Amino acid sequence: MSTPDTERRLREAFDALAREVRPAPDAYRTVRGEWLRRERRRRLVLAVLIAVVFTLATLAGLWVLNNAPSGPGAIYDDPRRSVPSAPVLAPGS
């Protein structure tokens, strides 16, 4: 049996099989409904995931701020020393 003959016979067999296939009348509507349900579920899961990450980041930030020392920082530890202000220039100078 040669290769072209095998290809021809396979093509004929698949064509005969394809002629017998009849799609269900509401197949498109069913598949589209399933796809839309999966899409809605994906979007809902993503929205919940974003909300959880945002909430955890907010709680972690508040926890870090709450645990920060309330005393003066290491840079400005001398209460008599103030932050120098910029000089005030007179108009027209």
C-alpha positions, 0 to 999 in steps of 0.5 A: 500500500503506497502513501498516496493510497493511504492518505486517500483512504484516510481522507475518505474515511474521515469525510464519511465520519464527518458527514454523519456528525450532527451538532446539537441544536443548542450546542453554541448557546450551551458552550457560550453559556459555559464560557461566560460562566468561566469568565465571570468566575475568573473575574470574581476570583481576580477581584477577590484576590486584589481585595485580599492583597490590598487589605493585607498590604494595608494591615501590614502598613498599619501594623508597621506604623503602629510598631514604630517608635514614638520618640524622636528619630535618630537624625534629630535626637536633640530637642534644642536643635530645630530644622533650619528654615530657608531664608526669607528674601525681601521683595526686590532683592 
